[in-house]
Amino acid sequence: MLYIGLLLIGIGVVWYIIHAVIYNRFLGKHHPEIFDDGLQPRHSGKRSKKVAVVVVSRQTPAWIALFGIPPIPLFLLGIVITIVALIINAFG
């Protein structure tokens, strides 16, 4: 049971990284202006506003957004299963 929990944690982390890479590549390809101001002084309101415009205006495909939902529950479920398995092994 411990291995299942660790496997779910690993799958959740890898899935989250893959989603982040896909999302950043999509934004870089279709909205490169978000990443252009990297050499200029930071204006936190300006950068977050650009990201908010992309997210709110639904310019990202639904499959990219839906692809990012499962990793966090998988990660949390893996943590719960791992903790339960450790408790069972310690007291059982």
PDB file of N, CA, C and O in Angstrom, chain B, residues numbered from 101:
ATOM      1  N   MET B 101       0.818  -1.185   0.000  1.00  0.00           N
ATOM      2  CA  MET B 101       0.000   0.000   0.000  1.00  0.00           C
ATOM      3  C   MET B 101       0.873   1.265   0.000  1.00  0.00           C
ATOM      4  O   MET B 101       0.496   2.294  -0.561  1.00  0.00           O
ATOM      5  N   LEU B 102       2.017   1.168   0.624  1.00  0.00           N
ATOM      6  CA  LEU B 102       2.947   2.293   0.648  1.00  0.00           C
ATOM      7  C   LEU B 102       3.421   2.624  -0.770  1.00  0.00           C
ATOM      8  O   LEU B 102       3.541   3.794  -1.136  1.00  0.00           O
ATOM      9  N   TYR B 103       3.685   1.592  -1.556  1.00  0.00           N
ATOM     10  CA  TYR B 103       4.163   1.804  -2.914  1.00  0.00           C
ATOM     11  C   TYR B 103       3.091   2.450  -3.791  1.00  0.00           C
ATOM     12  O   TYR B 103       3.402   3.250  -4.674  1.00  0.00           O
ATOM     13  N   ILE B 104       1.845   2.103  -3.547  1.00  0.00           N
ATOM     14  CA  ILE B 104       0.747   2.717  -4.306  1.00  0.00           C
ATOM     15  C   ILE B 104       0.681   4.214  -3.992  1.00  0.00           C
ATOM     16  O   ILE B 104       0.518   5.031  -4.899  1.00  0.00           O
ATOM     17  N   GLY B 105       0.805   4.572  -2.724  1.00  0.00           N
ATOM     18  CA  GLY B 105       0.800   5.980  -2.350  1.00  0.00           C
ATOM     19  C   GLY B 105       1.951   6.745  -2.964  1.00  0.00           C
ATOM     20  O   GLY B 105       1.771   7.851  -3.475  1.00  0.00           O
ATOM     21  N   LEU B 106       3.136   6.159  -2.913  1.00  0.00           N
ATOM     22  CA  LEU B 106       4.300   6.821  -3.508  1.00  0.00           C
ATOM     23  C   LEU B 106       4.166   6.923  -5.026  1.00  0.00           C
ATOM     24  O   LEU B 106       4.594   7.906  -5.630  1.00  0.00           O
ATOM     25  N   LEU B 107       3.570   5.899  -5.635  1.00  0.00           N
ATOM     26  CA  LEU B 107       3.340   5.929  -7.079  1.00  0.00           C
ATOM     27  C   LEU B 107       2.363   7.048  -7.442  1.00  0.00           C
ATOM     28  O   LEU B 107       2.580   7.762  -8.422  1.00  0.00           O
ATOM     29  N   LEU B 108       1.293   7.207  -6.668  1.00  0.00           N
ATOM     30  CA  LEU B 108       0.333   8.275  -6.936  1.00  0.00           C
ATOM     31  C   LEU B 108       0.956   9.658  -6.744  1.00  0.00           C
ATOM     32  O   LEU B 108       0.665  10.583  -7.503  1.00  0.00           O
ATOM     33  N   ILE B 109       1.803   9.796  -5.741  1.00  0.00           N
ATOM     34  CA  ILE B 109       2.508  11.061  -5.545  1.00  0.00           C
ATOM     35  C   ILE B 109       3.395  11.361  -6.761  1.00  0.00           C
ATOM     36  O   ILE B 109       3.399  12.483  -7.269  1.00  0.00           O
ATOM     37  N   GLY B 110       4.131  10.371  -7.216  1.00  0.00           N
ATOM     38  CA  GLY B 110       5.001  10.552  -8.379  1.00  0.00           C
ATOM     39  C   GLY B 110       4.219  10.881  -9.639  1.00  0.00           C
ATOM     40  O   GLY B 110       4.612  11.760 -10.406  1.00  0.00           O
ATOM     41  N   ILE B 111       3.108  10.177  -9.857  1.00  0.00           N
ATOM     42  CA  ILE B 111       2.276  10.450 -11.032  1.00  0.00           C
ATOM     43  C   ILE B 111       1.716  11.862 -10.963  1.00  0.00           C
ATOM     44  O   ILE B 111       1.690  12.568 -11.972  1.00  0.00           O
ATOM     45  N   GLY B 112       1.266  12.284  -9.781  1.00  0.00           N
ATOM     46  CA  GLY B 112       0.732  13.636  -9.631  1.00  0.00           C
ATOM     47  C   GLY B 112       1.768  14.706  -9.926  1.00  0.00           C
ATOM     48  O   GLY B 112       1.464  15.697 -10.591  1.00  0.00           O
ATOM     49  N   VAL B 113       2.983  14.519  -9.441  1.00  0.00           N
ATOM     50  CA  VAL B 113       4.048  15.505  -9.668  1.00  0.00           C
ATOM     51  C   VAL B 113       4.425  15.555 -11.150  1.00  0.00           C
ATOM     52  O   VAL B 113       4.542  16.637 -11.726  1.00  0.00           O
ATOM     53  N   VAL B 114       4.615  14.395 -11.759  1.00  0.00           N
ATOM     54  CA  VAL B 114       4.988  14.359 -13.182  1.00  0.00           C
ATOM     55  C   VAL B 114       3.877  14.949 -14.044  1.00  0.00           C
ATOM     56  O   VAL B 114       4.155  15.712 -14.970  1.00  0.00           O
ATOM     57  N   TRP B 115       2.625  14.607 -13.753  1.00  0.00           N
ATOM     58  CA  TRP B 115       1.488  15.122 -14.509  1.00  0.00           C
ATOM     59  C   TRP B 115       1.415  16.645 -14.392  1.00  0.00           C
ATOM     60  O   TRP B 115       1.149  17.330 -15.379  1.00  0.00           O
ATOM     61  N   TYR B 116       1.651  17.179 -13.184  1.00  0.00           N
ATOM     62  CA  TYR B 116       1.615  18.624 -12.977  1.00  0.00           C
ATOM     63  C   TYR B 116       2.711  19.317 -13.786  1.00  0.00           C
ATOM     64  O   TYR B 116       2.474  20.372 -14.374  1.00  0.00           O
ATOM     65  N   ILE B 117       3.894  18.736 -13.817  1.00  0.00           N
ATOM     66  CA  ILE B 117       5.001  19.314 -14.582  1.00  0.00           C
ATOM     67  C   ILE B 117       4.686  19.287 -16.075  1.00  0.00           C
ATOM     68  O   ILE B 117       4.940  20.261 -16.783  1.00  0.00           O
ATOM     69  N   ILE B 118       4.135  18.176 -16.551  1.00  0.00           N
ATOM     70  CA  ILE B 118       3.769  18.076 -17.969  1.00  0.00           C
ATOM     71  C   ILE B 118       2.716  19.123 -18.316  1.00  0.00           C
ATOM     72  O   ILE B 118       2.801  19.770 -19.360  1.00  0.00           O
ATOM     73  N   HIS B 119       1.726  19.291 -17.446  1.00  0.00           N
ATOM     74  CA  HIS B 119       0.698  20.305 -17.692  1.00  0.00           C
ATOM     75  C   HIS B 119       1.295  21.700 -17.735  1.00  0.00           C
ATOM     76  O   HIS B 119       0.926  22.504 -18.591  1.00  0.00           O
ATOM     77  N   ALA B 120       2.208  21.998 -16.827  1.00  0.00           N
ATOM     78  CA  ALA B 120       2.829  23.325 -16.810  1.00  0.00           C
ATOM     79  C   ALA B 120       3.631  23.578 -18.078  1.00  0.00           C
ATOM     80  O   ALA B 120       3.612  24.686 -18.614  1.00  0.00           O
ATOM     81  N   VAL B 121       4.333  22.563 -18.560  1.00  0.00           N
ATOM     82  CA  VAL B 121       5.114  22.718 -19.798  1.00  0.00           C
ATOM     83  C   VAL B 121       4.182  22.936 -20.990  1.00  0.00           C
ATOM     84  O   VAL B 121       4.434  23.813 -21.816  1.00  0.00           O
ATOM     85  N   ILE B 122       3.113  22.151 -21.087  1.00  0.00           N
ATOM     86  CA  ILE B 122       2.161  22.305 -22.194  1.00  0.00           C
ATOM     87  C   ILE B 122       1.514  23.683 -22.145  1.00  0.00           C
ATOM     88  O   ILE B 122       1.382  24.345 -23.175  1.00  0.00           O
ATOM     89  N   TYR B 123       1.110  24.117 -20.954  1.00  0.00           N
ATOM     90  CA  TYR B 123       0.458  25.418 -20.810  1.00  0.00           C
ATOM     91  C   TYR B 123       1.404  26.556 -21.188  1.00  0.00           C
ATOM     92  O   TYR B 123       1.006  27.488 -21.888  1.00  0.00           O
ATOM     93  N   ASN B 124       2.646  26.485 -20.731  1.00  0.00           N
ATOM     94  CA  ASN B 124       3.620  27.535 -21.071  1.00  0.00           C
ATOM     95  C   ASN B 124       3.955  27.543 -22.556  1.00  0.00           C
ATOM     96  O   ASN B 124       4.134  28.611 -23.142  1.00  0.00           O
ATOM     97  N   ARG B 125       4.040  26.376 -23.169  1.00  0.00           N
ATOM     98  CA  ARG B 125       4.315  26.339 -24.610  1.00  0.00           C
ATOM     99  C   ARG B 125       3.154  26.915 -25.398  1.00  0.00           C
ATOM    100  O   ARG B 125       3.359  27.631 -26.378  1.00  0.00           O
ATOM    101  N   PHE B 126       1.921  26.603 -24.969  1.00  0.00           N
ATOM    102  CA  PHE B 126       0.760  27.167 -25.649  1.00  0.00           C
ATOM    103  C   PHE B 126       0.756  28.682 -25.528  1.00  0.00           C
ATOM    104  O   PHE B 126       0.534  29.385 -26.514  1.00  0.00           O
ATOM    105  N   LEU B 127       1.002  29.193 -24.314  1.00  0.00           N
ATOM    106  CA  LEU B 127       1.032  30.643 -24.135  1.00  0.00           C
ATOM    107  C   LEU B 127       2.170  31.272 -24.918  1.00  0.00           C
ATOM    108  O   LEU B 127       1.997  32.338 -25.508  1.00  0.00           O
ATOM    109  N   GLY B 128       3.328  30.632 -24.934  1.00  0.00           N
ATOM    110  CA  GLY B 128       4.461  31.159 -25.685  1.00  0.00           C
ATOM    111  C   GLY B 128       4.215  31.189 -27.182  1.00  0.00           C
ATOM    112  O   GLY B 128       4.716  32.065 -27.886  1.00  0.00           O
ATOM    113  N   LYS B 129       3.440  30.229 -27.662  1.00  0.00           N
ATOM    114  CA  LYS B 129       3.174  30.145 -29.089  1.00  0.00           C
ATOM    115  C   LYS B 129       2.068  31.119 -29.518  1.00  0.00           C
ATOM    116  O   LYS B 129       2.183  31.778 -30.551  1.00  0.00           O
ATOM    117  N   HIS B 130       1.009  31.204 -28.728  1.00  0.00           N
ATOM    118  CA  HIS B 130      -0.150  32.000 -29.123  1.00  0.00           C
ATOM    119  C   HIS B 130      -0.203  33.385 -28.483  1.00  0.00           C
ATOM    120  O   HIS B 130      -0.897  34.265 -28.991  1.00  0.00           O
ATOM    121  N   HIS B 131       0.512  33.597 -27.382  1.00  0.00           N
ATOM    122  CA  HIS B 131       0.522  34.885 -26.686  1.00  0.00           C
ATOM    123  C   HIS B 131       1.946  35.201 -26.215  1.00  0.00           C
ATOM    124  O   HIS B 131       2.191  35.273 -25.010  1.00  0.00           O
ATOM    125  N   PRO B 132       2.874  35.389 -27.136  1.00  0.00           N
ATOM    126  CA  PRO B 132       4.271  35.602 -26.728  1.00  0.00           C
ATOM    127  C   PRO B 132       4.497  36.914 -25.976  1.00  0.00           C
ATOM    128  O   PRO B 132       5.524  37.070 -25.316  1.00  0.00           O
ATOM    129  N   GLU B 133       3.575  37.841 -26.060  1.00  0.00           N
ATOM    130  CA  GLU B 133       3.759  39.118 -25.371  1.00  0.00           C
ATOM    131  C   GLU B 133       3.771  38.951 -23.851  1.00  0.00           C
ATOM    132  O   GLU B 133       4.256  39.832 -23.141  1.00  0.00           O
ATOM    133  N   ILE B 134       3.255  37.856 -23.353  1.00  0.00           N
ATOM    134  CA  ILE B 134       3.267  37.602 -21.915  1.00  0.00           C
ATOM    135  C   ILE B 134       4.697  37.420 -21.420  1.00  0.00           C
ATOM    136  O   ILE B 134       5.033  37.845 -20.314  1.00  0.00           O
ATOM    137  N   PHE B 135       5.540  36.791 -22.236  1.00  0.00           N
ATOM    138  CA  PHE B 135       6.900  36.478 -21.822  1.00  0.00           C
ATOM    139  C   PHE B 135       7.926  37.502 -22.316  1.00  0.00           C
ATOM    140  O   PHE B 135       9.110  37.362 -22.010  1.00  0.00           O
ATOM    141  N   ASP B 136       7.513  38.518 -23.065  1.00  0.00           N
ATOM    142  CA  ASP B 136       8.451  39.465 -23.666  1.00  0.00           C
ATOM    143  C   ASP B 136       9.085  40.429 -22.680  1.00  0.00           C
ATOM    144  O   ASP B 136      10.208  40.879 -22.911  1.00  0.00           O
ATOM    145  N   ASP B 137       8.414  40.758 -21.600  1.00  0.00           N
ATOM    146  CA  ASP B 137       8.948  41.791 -20.714  1.00  0.00           C
ATOM    147  C   ASP B 137       9.861  41.221 -19.634  1.00  0.00           C
ATOM    148  O   ASP B 137       9.899  41.759 -18.527  1.00  0.00           O
ATOM    149  N   GLY B 138      10.583  40.170 -19.916  1.00  0.00           N
ATOM    150  CA  GLY B 138      11.470  39.555 -18.946  1.00  0.00           C
ATOM    151  C   GLY B 138      12.697  40.385 -18.613  1.00  0.00           C
ATOM    152  O   GLY B 138      13.213  40.282 -17.500  1.00  0.00           O
ATOM    153  N   LEU B 139      13.191  41.217 -19.550  1.00  0.00           N
ATOM    154  CA  LEU B 139      14.385  42.009 -19.315  1.00  0.00           C
ATOM    155  C   LEU B 139      14.077  43.385 -18.748  1.00  0.00           C
ATOM    156  O   LEU B 139      14.983  44.087 -18.298  1.00  0.00           O
ATOM    157  N   GLN B 140      12.823  43.773 -18.764  1.00  0.00           N
ATOM    158  CA  GLN B 140      12.432  45.074 -18.240  1.00  0.00           C
ATOM    159  C   GLN B 140      12.202  44.982 -16.738  1.00  0.00           C
ATOM    160  O   GLN B 140      12.008  43.888 -16.209  1.00  0.00           O
ATOM    161  N   PRO B 141      12.222  46.120 -16.044  1.00  0.00           N
ATOM    162  CA  PRO B 141      11.922  46.088 -14.605  1.00  0.00           C
ATOM    163  C   PRO B 141      10.530  45.520 -14.355  1.00  0.00           C
ATOM    164  O   PRO B 141       9.606  45.720 -15.143  1.00  0.00           O
ATOM    165  N   ARG B 142      10.407  44.818 -13.253  1.00  0.00           N
ATOM    166  CA  ARG B 142       9.138  44.152 -12.958  1.00  0.00           C
ATOM    167  C   ARG B 142       8.071  45.150 -12.534  1.00  0.00           C
ATOM    168  O   ARG B 142       8.291  46.012 -11.683  1.00  0.00           O
ATOM    169  N   HIS B 143       6.931  45.004 -13.146  1.00  0.00           N
ATOM    170  CA  HIS B 143       5.720  45.708 -12.739  1.00  0.00           C
ATOM    171  C   HIS B 143       4.700  44.617 -12.485  1.00  0.00           C
ATOM    172  O   HIS B 143       4.029  44.159 -13.410  1.00  0.00           O
ATOM    173  N   SER B 144       4.581  44.200 -11.241  1.00  0.00           N
ATOM    174  CA  SER B 144       3.784  43.020 -10.912  1.00  0.00           C
ATOM    175  C   SER B 144       2.348  43.150 -11.386  1.00  0.00           C
ATOM    176  O   SER B 144       1.767  42.159 -11.827  1.00  0.00           O
ATOM    177  N   GLY B 145       1.759  44.317 -11.314  1.00  0.00           N
ATOM    178  CA  GLY B 145       0.383  44.497 -11.768  1.00  0.00           C
ATOM    179  C   GLY B 145       0.255  44.289 -13.262  1.00  0.00           C
ATOM    180  O   GLY B 145      -0.731  43.723 -13.732  1.00  0.00           O
ATOM    181  N   LYS B 146       1.247  44.744 -14.011  1.00  0.00           N
ATOM    182  CA  LYS B 146       1.206  44.626 -15.465  1.00  0.00           C
ATOM    183  C   LYS B 146       1.277  43.161 -15.898  1.00  0.00           C
ATOM    184  O   LYS B 146       0.493  42.729 -16.743  1.00  0.00           O
ATOM    185  N   ARG B 147       2.196  42.403 -15.335  1.00  0.00           N
ATOM    186  CA  ARG B 147       2.374  41.012 -15.730  1.00  0.00           C
ATOM    187  C   ARG B 147       1.177  40.155 -15.317  1.00  0.00           C
ATOM    188  O   ARG B 147       0.697  39.348 -16.113  1.00  0.00           O
ATOM    189  N   SER B 148       0.693  40.314 -14.102  1.00  0.00           N
ATOM    190  CA  SER B 148      -0.429  39.503 -13.654  1.00  0.00           C
ATOM    191  C   SER B 148      -1.689  39.860 -14.424  1.00  0.00           C
ATOM    192  O   SER B 148      -2.557  39.011 -14.623  1.00  0.00           O
ATOM    193  N   LYS B 149      -1.796  41.121 -14.861  1.00  0.00           N
ATOM    194  CA  LYS B 149      -2.956  41.520 -15.645  1.00  0.00           C
ATOM    195  C   LYS B 149      -2.962  40.809 -16.990  1.00  0.00           C
ATOM    196  O   LYS B 149      -4.021  40.402 -17.467  1.00  0.00           O
ATOM    197  N   LYS B 150      -1.786  40.651 -17.612  1.00  0.00           N
ATOM    198  CA  LYS B 150      -1.711  39.945 -18.883  1.00  0.00           C
ATOM    199  C   LYS B 150      -2.135  38.495 -18.723  1.00  0.00           C
ATOM    200  O   LYS B 150      -2.884  37.977 -19.551  1.00  0.00           O
ATOM    201  N   VAL B 151      -1.673  37.842 -17.685  1.00  0.00           N
ATOM    202  CA  VAL B 151      -2.039  36.451 -17.457  1.00  0.00           C
ATOM    203  C   VAL B 151      -3.526  36.353 -17.162  1.00  0.00           C
ATOM    204  O   VAL B 151      -4.184  35.426 -17.634  1.00  0.00           O
ATOM    205  N   ALA B 152      -4.063  37.274 -16.404  1.00  0.00           N
ATOM    206  CA  ALA B 152      -5.484  37.264 -16.091  1.00  0.00           C
ATOM    207  C   ALA B 152      -6.315  37.442 -17.349  1.00  0.00           C
ATOM    208  O   ALA B 152      -7.372  36.826 -17.479  1.00  0.00           O
ATOM    209  N   VAL B 153      -5.859  38.270 -18.275  1.00  0.00           N
ATOM    210  CA  VAL B 153      -6.596  38.470 -19.527  1.00  0.00           C
ATOM    211  C   VAL B 153      -6.648  37.178 -20.321  1.00  0.00           C
ATOM    212  O   VAL B 153      -7.694  36.849 -20.881  1.00  0.00           O
ATOM    213  N   VAL B 154      -5.558  36.440 -20.386  1.00  0.00           N
ATOM    214  CA  VAL B 154      -5.531  35.188 -21.129  1.00  0.00           C
ATOM    215  C   VAL B 154      -6.460  34.168 -20.487  1.00  0.00           C
ATOM    216  O   VAL B 154      -7.185  33.464 -21.191  1.00  0.00           O
ATOM    217  N   VAL B 155      -6.449  34.078 -19.160  1.00  0.00           N
ATOM    218  CA  VAL B 155      -7.259  33.087 -18.472  1.00  0.00           C
ATOM    219  C   VAL B 155      -8.736  33.455 -18.515  1.00  0.00           C
ATOM    220  O   VAL B 155      -9.580  32.597 -18.776  1.00  0.00           O
ATOM    221  N   VAL B 156      -9.056  34.710 -18.262  1.00  0.00           N
ATOM    222  CA  VAL B 156     -10.455  35.127 -18.205  1.00  0.00           C
ATOM    223  C   VAL B 156     -11.097  35.119 -19.579  1.00  0.00           C
ATOM    224  O   VAL B 156     -12.274  34.779 -19.700  1.00  0.00           O
ATOM    225  N   SER B 157     -10.370  35.477 -20.600  1.00  0.00           N
ATOM    226  CA  SER B 157     -10.968  35.562 -21.930  1.00  0.00           C
ATOM    227  C   SER B 157     -11.079  34.202 -22.607  1.00  0.00           C
ATOM    228  O   SER B 157     -11.515  34.120 -23.755  1.00  0.00           O
ATOM    229  N   ARG B 158     -10.697  33.148 -21.925  1.00  0.00           N
ATOM    230  CA  ARG B 158     -10.812  31.763 -22.424  1.00  0.00           C
ATOM    231  C   ARG B 158     -10.086  31.575 -23.754  1.00  0.00           C
ATOM    232  O   ARG B 158     -10.613  30.965 -24.684  1.00  0.00           O
ATOM    233  N   GLN B 159      -8.889  32.101 -23.824  1.00  0.00           N
ATOM    234  CA  GLN B 159      -8.106  31.929 -25.030  1.00  0.00           C
ATOM    235  C   GLN B 159      -7.305  30.644 -25.008  1.00  0.00           C
ATOM    236  O   GLN B 159      -6.683  30.289 -26.010  1.00  0.00           O
ATOM    237  N   THR B 160      -7.307  29.939 -23.888  1.00  0.00           N
ATOM    238  CA  THR B 160      -6.658  28.628 -23.837  1.00  0.00           C
ATOM    239  C   THR B 160      -7.709  27.565 -24.087  1.00  0.00           C
ATOM    240  O   THR B 160      -8.844  27.707 -23.632  1.00  0.00           O
ATOM    241  N   PRO B 161      -7.363  26.511 -24.795  1.00  0.00           N
ATOM    242  CA  PRO B 161      -8.336  25.454 -25.065  1.00  0.00           C
ATOM    243  C   PRO B 161      -8.779  24.753 -23.786  1.00  0.00           C
ATOM    244  O   PRO B 161      -8.050  24.710 -22.795  1.00  0.00           O
ATOM    245  N   ALA B 162      -9.976  24.211 -23.832  1.00  0.00           N
ATOM    246  CA  ALA B 162     -10.536  23.550 -22.651  1.00  0.00           C
ATOM    247  C   ALA B 162      -9.719  22.314 -22.265  1.00  0.00           C
ATOM    248  O   ALA B 162      -9.610  21.994 -21.081  1.00  0.00           O
ATOM    249  N   TRP B 163      -9.147  21.619 -23.244  1.00  0.00           N
ATOM    250  CA  TRP B 163      -8.417  20.395 -22.914  1.00  0.00           C
ATOM    251  C   TRP B 163      -7.170  20.700 -22.094  1.00  0.00           C
ATOM    252  O   TRP B 163      -6.749  19.875 -21.283  1.00  0.00           O
ATOM    253  N   ILE B 164      -6.569  21.883 -22.293  1.00  0.00           N
ATOM    254  CA  ILE B 164      -5.394  22.238 -21.488  1.00  0.00           C
ATOM    255  C   ILE B 164      -5.817  22.513 -20.051  1.00  0.00           C
ATOM    256  O   ILE B 164      -5.143  22.091 -19.112  1.00  0.00           O
ATOM    257  N   ALA B 165      -6.919  23.210 -19.880  1.00  0.00           N
ATOM    258  CA  ALA B 165      -7.405  23.492 -18.532  1.00  0.00           C
ATOM    259  C   ALA B 165      -7.839  22.206 -17.831  1.00  0.00           C
ATOM    260  O   ALA B 165      -7.521  22.006 -16.659  1.00  0.00           O
ATOM    261  N   LEU B 166      -8.553  21.345 -18.526  1.00  0.00           N
ATOM    262  CA  LEU B 166      -9.017  20.086 -17.929  1.00  0.00           C
ATOM    263  C   LEU B 166      -7.872  19.125 -17.650  1.00  0.00           C
ATOM    264  O   LEU B 166      -7.944  18.326 -16.717  1.00  0.00           O
ATOM    265  N   PHE B 167      -6.826  19.197 -18.446  1.00  0.00           N
ATOM    266  CA  PHE B 167      -5.660  18.336 -18.243  1.00  0.00           C
ATOM    267  C   PHE B 167      -4.940  18.665 -16.943  1.00  0.00           C
ATOM    268  O   PHE B 167      -4.233  17.822 -16.391  1.00  0.00           O
ATOM    269  N   GLY B 168      -5.117  19.892 -16.451  1.00  0.00           N
ATOM    270  CA  GLY B 168      -4.449  20.308 -15.231  1.00  0.00           C
ATOM    271  C   GLY B 168      -5.218  20.019 -13.956  1.00  0.00           C
ATOM    272  O   GLY B 168      -4.701  20.280 -12.870  1.00  0.00           O
ATOM    273  N   ILE B 169      -6.418  19.496 -14.040  1.00  0.00           N
ATOM    274  CA  ILE B 169      -7.220  19.251 -12.837  1.00  0.00           C
ATOM    275  C   ILE B 169      -6.773  18.008 -12.052  1.00  0.00           C
ATOM    276  O   ILE B 169      -6.634  18.116 -10.833  1.00  0.00           O
ATOM    277  N   PRO B 170      -6.543  16.855 -12.652  1.00  0.00           N
ATOM    278  CA  PRO B 170      -6.254  15.638 -11.873  1.00  0.00           C
ATOM    279  C   PRO B 170      -4.958  15.581 -11.073  1.00  0.00           C
ATOM    280  O   PRO B 170      -4.932  14.850 -10.082  1.00  0.00           O
ATOM    281  N   PRO B 171      -3.882  16.287 -11.413  1.00  0.00           N
ATOM    282  CA  PRO B 171      -2.637  16.069 -10.665  1.00  0.00           C
ATOM    283  C   PRO B 171      -2.711  16.387  -9.174  1.00  0.00           C
ATOM    284  O   PRO B 171      -2.130  15.660  -8.368  1.00  0.00           O
ATOM    285  N   ILE B 172      -3.393  17.427  -8.795  1.00  0.00           N
ATOM    286  CA  ILE B 172      -3.409  17.813  -7.381  1.00  0.00           C
ATOM    287  C   ILE B 172      -4.196  16.809  -6.544  1.00  0.00           C
ATOM    288  O   ILE B 172      -3.708  16.412  -5.486  1.00  0.00           O
ATOM    289  N   PRO B 173      -5.400  16.372  -6.964  1.00  0.00           N
ATOM    290  CA  PRO B 173      -6.068  15.312  -6.186  1.00  0.00           C
ATOM    291  C   PRO B 173      -5.272  14.009  -6.136  1.00  0.00           C
ATOM    292  O   PRO B 173      -5.272  13.324  -5.113  1.00  0.00           O
ATOM    293  N   LEU B 174      -4.597  13.661  -7.227  1.00  0.00           N
ATOM    294  CA  LEU B 174      -3.759  12.454  -7.216  1.00  0.00           C
ATOM    295  C   LEU B 174      -2.633  12.589  -6.207  1.00  0.00           C
ATOM    296  O   LEU B 174      -2.347  11.652  -5.463  1.00  0.00           O
ATOM    297  N   PHE B 175      -2.000  13.740  -6.178  1.00  0.00           N
ATOM    298  CA  PHE B 175      -0.916  13.995  -5.238  1.00  0.00           C
ATOM    299  C   PHE B 175      -1.416  13.899  -3.799  1.00  0.00           C
ATOM    300  O   PHE B 175      -0.790  13.248  -2.962  1.00  0.00           O
ATOM    301  N   LEU B 176      -2.545  14.548  -3.514  1.00  0.00           N
ATOM    302  CA  LEU B 176      -3.093  14.521  -2.156  1.00  0.00           C
ATOM    303  C   LEU B 176      -3.546  13.119  -1.755  1.00  0.00           C
ATOM    304  O   LEU B 176      -3.334  12.703  -0.616  1.00  0.00           O
ATOM    305  N   LEU B 177      -4.160  12.395  -2.673  1.00  0.00           N
ATOM    306  CA  LEU B 177      -4.555  11.012  -2.388  1.00  0.00           C
ATOM    307  C   LEU B 177      -3.334  10.149  -2.113  1.00  0.00           C
ATOM    308  O   LEU B 177      -3.359   9.297  -1.225  1.00  0.00           O
ATOM    309  N   GLY B 178      -2.273  10.364  -2.866  1.00  0.00           N
ATOM    310  CA  GLY B 178      -1.030   9.631  -2.621  1.00  0.00           C
ATOM    311  C   GLY B 178      -0.464   9.914  -1.251  1.00  0.00           C
ATOM    312  O   GLY B 178       0.034   9.007  -0.585  1.00  0.00           O
ATOM    313  N   ILE B 179      -0.531  11.168  -0.819  1.00  0.00           N
ATOM    314  CA  ILE B 179      -0.044  11.518   0.519  1.00  0.00           C
ATOM    315  C   ILE B 179      -0.880  10.830   1.587  1.00  0.00           C
ATOM    316  O   ILE B 179      -0.335  10.288   2.549  1.00  0.00           O
ATOM    317  N   VAL B 180      -2.200  10.847   1.425  1.00  0.00           N
ATOM    318  CA  VAL B 180      -3.086  10.206   2.413  1.00  0.00           C
ATOM    319  C   VAL B 180      -2.823   8.709   2.474  1.00  0.00           C
ATOM    320  O   VAL B 180      -2.713   8.147   3.564  1.00  0.00           O
ATOM    321  N   ILE B 181      -2.720   8.057   1.325  1.00  0.00           N
ATOM    322  CA  ILE B 181      -2.468   6.612   1.300  1.00  0.00           C
ATOM    323  C   ILE B 181      -1.113   6.296   1.918  1.00  0.00           C
ATOM    324  O   ILE B 181      -0.981   5.314   2.649  1.00  0.00           O
ATOM    325  N   THR B 182      -0.108   7.115   1.634  1.00  0.00           N
ATOM    326  CA  THR B 182       1.223   6.897   2.209  1.00  0.00           C
ATOM    327  C   THR B 182       1.196   7.043   3.728  1.00  0.00           C
ATOM    328  O   THR B 182       1.791   6.231   4.436  1.00  0.00           O
ATOM    329  N   ILE B 183       0.519   8.060   4.231  1.00  0.00           N
ATOM    330  CA  ILE B 183       0.431   8.254   5.681  1.00  0.00           C
ATOM    331  C   ILE B 183      -0.313   7.100   6.335  1.00  0.00           C
ATOM    332  O   ILE B 183       0.115   6.595   7.372  1.00  0.00           O
ATOM    333  N   VAL B 184      -1.416   6.680   5.741  1.00  0.00           N
ATOM    334  CA  VAL B 184      -2.168   5.550   6.295  1.00  0.00           C
ATOM    335  C   VAL B 184      -1.315   4.287   6.289  1.00  0.00           C
ATOM    336  O   VAL B 184      -1.318   3.532   7.261  1.00  0.00           O
ATOM    337  N   ALA B 185      -0.590   4.052   5.208  1.00  0.00           N
ATOM    338  CA  ALA B 185       0.272   2.875   5.135  1.00  0.00           C
ATOM    339  C   ALA B 185       1.376   2.927   6.182  1.00  0.00           C
ATOM    340  O   ALA B 185       1.698   1.904   6.786  1.00  0.00           O
ATOM    341  N   LEU B 186       1.960   4.098   6.406  1.00  0.00           N
ATOM    342  CA  LEU B 186       2.995   4.232   7.429  1.00  0.00           C
ATOM    343  C   LEU B 186       2.430   4.000   8.831  1.00  0.00           C
ATOM    344  O   LEU B 186       3.091   3.383   9.666  1.00  0.00           O
ATOM    345  N   ILE B 187       1.220   4.485   9.098  1.00  0.00           N
ATOM    346  CA  ILE B 187       0.588   4.256  10.389  1.00  0.00           C
ATOM    347  C   ILE B 187       0.279   2.777  10.586  1.00  0.00           C
ATOM    348  O   ILE B 187       0.493   2.230  11.667  1.00  0.00           O
ATOM    349  N   ILE B 188      -0.220   2.139   9.546  1.00  0.00           N
ATOM    350  CA  ILE B 188      -0.507   0.693   9.639  1.00  0.00           C
ATOM    351  C   ILE B 188       0.765  -0.092   9.875  1.00  0.00           C
ATOM    352  O   ILE B 188       0.779  -1.023  10.680  1.00  0.00           O
ATOM    353  N   ASN B 189       1.850   0.276   9.172  1.00  0.00           N
ATOM    354  CA  ASN B 189       3.120  -0.435   9.359  1.00  0.00           C
ATOM    355  C   ASN B 189       3.718  -0.183  10.752  1.00  0.00           C
ATOM    356  O   ASN B 189       4.360  -1.064  11.324  1.00  0.00           O
ATOM    357  N   ALA B 190       3.507   1.003  11.282  1.00  0.00           N
ATOM    358  CA  ALA B 190       4.077   1.329  12.588  1.00  0.00           C
ATOM    359  C   ALA B 190       3.344   0.637  13.737  1.00  0.00           C
ATOM    360  O   ALA B 190       3.973   0.179  14.691  1.00  0.00           O
ATOM    361  N   PHE B 191       2.012   0.563  13.645  1.00  0.00           N
ATOM    362  CA  PHE B 191       1.229   0.015  14.720  1.00  0.00           C
ATOM    363  C   PHE B 191       0.707  -1.391  14.439  1.00  0.00           C
ATOM    364  O   PHE B 191       0.124  -2.014  15.327  1.00  0.00           O
ATOM    365  N   GLY B 192       0.898  -1.894  13.254  1.00  0.00           N
ATOM    366  CA  GLY B 192       0.323  -3.189  12.890  1.00  0.00           C
ATOM    367  C   GLY B 192       1.217  -4.334  12.936  1.00  0.00           C
ATOM    368  O   GLY B 192       0.801  -5.454  12.641  1.00  0.00           O
TER     369      GLY B 192
END
